[in-house]
Amino acid sequence: MQAVYRKMGDALLKSGRPILYSLCQYGRADVWKWAPEVGGNAWRTTGDIRDTWDSMTTIGFAQDPLAPFAKPGDWNDPDMLEVRNGGMTDDEYRTHLSLPTSVQDQGVDALGHFSRRND
């Protein structure tokens, strides 16, 4: 699987443009350990989240061990934010919004300003 991602990463680098390369293995195959080596900037650390307290806490609070893999240019992605979709209370949504800062995911870390490594 890594060879396929590397091929795409190499092609993106050759474009000469700043591109965020996000890998989606739904948290399988320890993608956070090898994604930067194949040119990845972000990687899914989990399966899909649902708009429920149970789903958010299961995914959100399991991210702490992955924090060391996040750094400038490399981000853990515990899936999208589920805010104000009706499945949680306001306090639960506030908790949900605070979790990305603990794992440095791309939504909070860069607020949409990404660049590919060209070194």
Secondary structure, 3 states (H helix, E strand, C coil): CHHHHHHHHHHHHHCCCCCCCEECCCCCCCHHHHHHHHCCCEEECCCCCCCCHHHHHHHHCCCHHHHHHCECCEEEECCCCCCCCCCCCHHHHHHHHHCHHHHCCHHHHCCCCCCCCCC
